[in-house]
Amino acid sequence: MATPSKAKFFKHEKRAAESQMDRISRAARDIVADDAEQRETKTARLRKARLEREAFVASDVSSAGKKKR
């Protein structure tokens, strides 16, 4: 019976090298994903501000209509 060796149990397989195109594609996808996240955050912030402004304007209009001369 052969004695077990380290090489038999702990094989270190070389990973396929990442090509230049793969690195560029991954970087581009990361950039696009970051931009989309920033855009969604900005849209939510602006939507909230718009709704608050519309509510404020609506309350001003309703209170102005209640004044009597």
C-alpha positions in Angstrom: 0.0 0.0 0.0 1.3 3.4 -1.0 1.7 6.0 1.6 -0.5 9.0 1.2 1.3 12.2 0.3 0.4 15.9 0.7 0.3 16.4 -3.1 -2.4 13.7 -3.4 -4.8 15.3 -0.9 -4.0 18.9 -1.3 -4.0 19.6 -5.0 -3.6 23.2 -5.9 -5.2 23.5 -9.3 -4.3 26.6 -11.2 -7.2 28.8 -11.9 -7.8 30.0 -15.4 -6.2 33.4 -15.9 -8.7 36.2 -16.2 -8.4 37.7 -19.6 -8.1 41.4 -20.2 -11.6 41.5 -21.7 -13.1 39.8 -18.6 -11.5 42.3 -16.3 -12.8 45.2 -18.4 -16.3 43.7 -18.6 -16.4 43.2 -14.8 -15.2 46.8 -14.2 -17.7 48.1 -16.6 -20.5 46.2 -14.9 -19.4 47.4 -11.5 -19.4 51.0 -12.8 -22.9 50.7 -14.3 -24.3 49.1 -11.1 -22.8 51.9 -9.0 -24.3 54.5 -11.3 -27.7 52.8 -11.2 -27.6 52.7 -7.4 -26.7 56.4 -7.2 -29.4 57.3 -9.7 -32.0 55.4 -7.6 -30.9 57.1 -4.4 -31.0 60.6 -6.1 -34.5 59.8 -7.6 -35.9 58.8 -4.2 -34.4 61.9 -2.5 -35.9 64.2 -5.2 -39.3 62.5 -5.2 -39.5 63.0 -1.4 -38.6 66.6 -1.7 -41.2 67.1 -4.5 -43.9 65.5 -2.5 -43.1 67.6 0.6 -43.1 70.8 -1.5 -46.5 69.8 -3.1 -48.0 69.1 0.3 -46.7 72.5 1.6 -48.1 74.3 -1.5 -51.4 72.5 -1.2 -51.7 73.5 2.5 -50.9 77.2 1.6 -53.6 77.2 -1.1 -56.2 75.7 1.2 -55.5 78.1 4.1 -55.5 81.1 1.7 -59.0 80.0 0.5 -60.4 80.0 4.0 -59.6 83.7 4.7 -62.6 85.9 4.9 -62.7 89.6 3.9 
